[in-house]
Amino acid sequence: MDLGRIQRARLYGILDLGYVAVPDAGRVALAMLEGGVEVLQLRAKEHPASDILALARTIAPLCRESGVPFILNDHPALVPECGAAGVHVGQDDLSVADARKMAGPGVIVGKSTHSVAQAVAASAESPDYLGFGPLFATPTKPDYAPIGTEDIAEVHRLVALPIFCIGGIKQDNLAGVLACGASRAVIVSGILLADDIAGYCRGCRAIFPA
């Protein structure tokens, strides 16, 4: 069950087309899956829905074969068309309820949060998981001020949902993030810019407690 996999997942990888050219996306997705990402999201902010749908239809079966939930960033209406497991929405996007309605029954819905207050408020919408960050400055989200690591323990104390910390997390600072109370992390540029993507993912997986 994909929801159970989300609840057990620790390493969440985002295939962001801001870093990866469309012709390379399938190869990169395979490398991420080979390396052990436990959730894979497709994020394509500057691409039309038709291009996202075509690419998602290629990646969704790869994720299914690996037993990894495939999540679309935004575009809940495309979820049933491409066979994704769910959708992720931002603070300023659709509500969780509206995203569920558009994506169809039984789908995973995640929501971004940027403070403890937002996380508590978002939890009342009953998403299946939250993103929490950005912890550090990141070119992926240049307009967002980093929130640091001080609130990680507090948000985990107050919110009884899987929380994936995000924003500037890389292999070399992952252990520090976990030491602050995180149990799950999203890594974007560290994975996508690695010379050996699968090896980088395996290295990140090894940092999480057994």
Backbone torsions as a table, in degrees:
resi	resn	phi	psi	omega
1	MET	NA	130.4	-174.9
2	ASP	-63.7	-36.6	-179.8
3	LEU	-63.7	-40.6	176.3
4	GLY	-61.9	-36.5	178.5
5	ARG	-67.2	-38.2	175.9
6	ILE	-60.4	-43.1	-177.1
7	GLN	-67.7	-28.4	179.3
8	ARG	-90.9	-15.9	-172.0
9	ALA	-68.9	148.5	175.3
10	ARG	-122.8	-41.9	-178.7
11	LEU	-103.5	116.0	-177.5
12	TYR	-112.7	120.1	179.4
13	GLY	-106.5	140.9	177.0
14	ILE	-114.4	122.1	173.8
15	LEU	-87.1	96.4	-173.1
16	ASP	-101.4	119.4	-177.9
17	LEU	-73.5	0.4	167.4
18	GLY	-72.7	-19.0	179.7
19	TYR	-111.3	-24.6	-171.4
20	VAL	-121.7	129.4	176.4
21	ALA	-69.8	146.7	-176.9
22	VAL	-53.8	-43.4	-179.6
23	PRO	-63.2	-20.4	-179.2
24	ASP	-95.0	-5.4	-169.9
25	ALA	-63.5	-41.0	179.9
26	GLY	-63.3	-43.7	179.1
27	ARG	-62.4	-43.2	-179.5
28	VAL	-66.1	-42.4	177.6
29	ALA	-58.1	-44.3	178.5
30	LEU	-61.2	-41.6	179.3
31	ALA	-65.1	-40.0	177.4
32	MET	-62.3	-43.8	179.8
33	LEU	-66.7	-41.0	178.0
34	GLU	-61.1	-37.0	-178.4
35	GLY	-76.1	-14.8	173.4
36	GLY	106.9	20.6	172.2
37	VAL	-61.5	143.2	-173.8
38	GLU	-103.9	-10.2	169.6
39	VAL	-143.7	140.9	178.4
40	LEU	-129.2	122.5	178.4
41	GLN	-110.5	140.4	171.4
42	LEU	-99.6	120.5	177.0
43	ARG	-119.7	123.0	-174.6
44	ALA	-142.1	69.6	-170.3
45	LYS	-61.9	-35.2	-173.1
46	GLU	-102.2	16.8	-175.8
47	HIS	-113.3	146.4	179.0
48	PRO	-69.4	156.3	-177.7
49	ALA	-57.7	-33.3	-178.9
50	SER	-64.4	-39.7	178.4
51	ASP	-69.6	-39.2	178.9
52	ILE	-63.4	-42.9	179.9
53	LEU	-61.5	-45.0	-179.1
54	ALA	-61.9	-44.3	-179.3
55	LEU	-69.6	-40.5	179.7
56	ALA	-61.6	-35.5	178.6
57	ARG	-66.9	-22.7	175.8
58	THR	-82.0	-39.6	-174.2
59	ILE	-81.7	-33.8	-176.4
60	ALA	-54.4	-46.9	-179.7
61	PRO	-67.6	-30.5	176.4
62	LEU	-62.2	-42.3	179.4
63	CYS	-67.7	-41.3	179.1
64	ARG	-60.6	-42.7	-179.9
65	GLU	-62.8	-29.9	-179.7
66	SER	-91.5	-3.6	-178.2
67	GLY	69.9	30.8	-176.4
68	VAL	-114.8	127.0	176.9
69	PRO	-61.1	133.0	178.2
70	PHE	-105.4	121.9	-173.6
71	ILE	-116.9	134.4	172.7
72	LEU	-93.0	135.4	170.9
73	ASN	-80.5	120.5	-175.8
74	ASP	62.9	-166.4	175.0
75	HIS	54.1	52.9	179.5
76	PRO	-60.3	-28.4	-179.5
77	ALA	-65.6	-20.8	180.0
78	LEU	-83.4	-14.0	-175.2
79	VAL	-57.2	-52.7	-179.9
80	PRO	-67.9	-23.9	-178.8
81	GLU	-76.5	-27.3	-175.8
82	CYS	-109.6	-9.1	179.9
83	GLY	82.1	21.6	175.9
84	ALA	-68.9	159.2	179.1
85	ALA	-83.0	-19.7	-177.8
86	GLY	-179.7	-168.1	-174.0
87	VAL	-141.2	152.0	175.8
88	HIS	-120.6	131.1	-178.9
89	VAL	-120.2	151.4	-179.8
90	GLY	-89.8	175.9	179.1
91	GLN	-58.1	-36.9	-174.5
92	ASP	-100.1	11.3	-179.8
93	ASP	-96.2	-155.7	179.4
94	LEU	-63.9	157.4	170.3
95	SER	-69.1	162.2	176.6
96	VAL	-60.4	-42.1	-179.5
97	ALA	-62.0	-43.2	179.7
98	ASP	-67.5	-38.8	178.1
99	ALA	-62.9	-41.9	178.1
100	ARG	-62.7	-41.9	-178.6
101	LYS	-61.2	-42.2	-178.0
102	MET	-75.8	-35.7	-174.5
103	ALA	-81.0	-23.1	177.3
104	GLY	105.7	168.9	-175.3
105	PRO	-68.6	146.4	172.8
106	GLY	78.0	10.1	-177.5
107	VAL	-91.4	158.9	174.8
108	ILE	-85.1	137.3	173.5
109	VAL	-128.3	121.9	175.3
110	GLY	-111.2	156.9	-178.5
111	LYS	-137.4	140.0	176.7
112	SER	-80.1	141.4	173.1
113	THR	-137.9	151.4	-173.3
114	HIS	-125.8	10.8	177.0
115	SER	-162.9	166.0	176.8
116	VAL	-61.9	-42.4	-179.7
117	ALA	-60.9	-42.8	177.9
118	GLN	-64.7	-38.8	-180.0
119	ALA	-64.3	-43.0	178.2
120	VAL	-63.3	-44.8	179.2
121	ALA	-63.4	-43.5	-178.9
122	ALA	-64.8	-34.6	-179.2
123	SER	-61.4	-27.9	178.3
124	ALA	-68.6	-17.9	176.2
125	GLU	-82.4	-6.3	179.3
126	SER	60.7	50.3	169.1
127	PRO	-70.9	171.9	178.9
128	ASP	-88.1	-21.7	174.3
129	TYR	-161.0	166.0	175.8
130	LEU	-122.8	147.1	162.0
131	GLY	-95.4	143.1	-177.4
132	PHE	-134.7	114.5	-178.5
133	GLY	162.7	-163.4	4.3
134	PRO	-77.8	134.0	178.8
135	LEU	-67.1	-42.9	-176.7
136	PHE	-124.6	162.9	175.3
137	ALA	-59.5	138.9	-177.2
138	THR	-147.8	135.8	176.4
139	PRO	-66.5	-17.0	177.6
140	THR	-66.1	-34.5	179.8
141	LYS	-131.5	68.9	-173.1
142	PRO	-65.3	-20.4	-177.2
143	ASP	-87.5	-4.1	-177.3
144	TYR	-102.2	129.9	176.5
145	ALA	-74.4	134.2	178.7
146	PRO	-65.0	142.8	-177.7
147	ILE	-100.4	-6.9	179.3
148	GLY	77.0	-172.7	-174.7
149	THR	-107.3	-1.4	-172.0
150	GLU	-64.3	-28.8	-174.5
151	ASP	-95.6	3.8	-176.2
152	ILE	-61.5	-48.6	-178.8
153	ALA	-63.3	-39.4	-177.7
154	GLU	-66.3	-43.3	-178.1
155	VAL	-66.8	-34.1	176.5
156	HIS	-70.0	-29.6	178.2
157	ARG	-71.4	-35.4	-172.8
158	LEU	-92.0	-23.2	-172.7
159	VAL	-118.4	121.2	-178.1
160	ALA	-96.3	56.2	176.6
161	LEU	-134.4	158.7	169.8
162	PRO	-60.8	128.1	-178.8
163	ILE	-119.8	121.2	178.4
164	PHE	-104.1	110.5	176.2
165	CYS	-70.7	145.0	-171.7
166	ILE	-147.6	155.8	171.7
167	GLY	108.3	97.9	176.8
168	GLY	73.7	12.1	178.8
169	ILE	-81.5	131.7	179.1
170	LYS	-137.2	174.6	-178.2
171	GLN	-57.3	-37.1	-173.4
172	ASP	-79.3	-13.2	175.7
173	ASN	-117.6	3.4	-177.4
174	LEU	-62.0	-43.0	-179.1
175	ALA	-60.4	-37.9	178.2
176	GLY	-66.2	-38.0	177.4
177	VAL	-64.4	-43.0	178.5
178	LEU	-64.8	-36.8	179.3
179	ALA	-64.8	-23.3	178.4
180	CYS	-83.4	-1.9	176.2
181	GLY	118.2	-2.9	178.1
182	ALA	-73.9	151.8	173.7
183	SER	-124.4	-8.7	-179.2
184	ARG	-141.2	151.8	-179.0
185	ALA	-147.7	148.1	171.5
186	VAL	-104.9	131.8	176.5
187	ILE	-125.2	132.1	-176.3
188	VAL	-117.4	-81.9	-172.0
189	SER	-64.8	-34.1	179.3
190	GLY	-57.0	-42.5	178.1
191	ILE	-71.8	-50.6	-169.2
192	LEU	-70.3	-25.3	-179.8
193	LEU	-97.4	2.1	-179.5
194	ALA	-71.7	145.5	175.6
195	ASP	-66.8	-35.8	178.7
196	ASP	-122.0	92.7	-173.5
197	ILE	-63.7	-46.8	-179.2
198	ALA	-62.4	-42.6	179.4
199	GLY	-64.6	-38.4	178.8
200	TYR	-64.1	-43.9	178.2
201	CYS	-62.3	-41.9	178.5
202	ARG	-62.7	-39.1	177.7
203	GLY	-62.8	-39.4	177.1
204	CYS	-66.9	-43.9	179.2
205	ARG	-57.1	-37.9	-176.7
206	ALA	-67.2	-19.1	-178.6
207	ILE	-78.5	-28.2	178.3
208	PHE	-67.4	145.9	177.0
209	PRO	-57.7	146.7	-179.6
210	ALA	-67.5	NA	NA
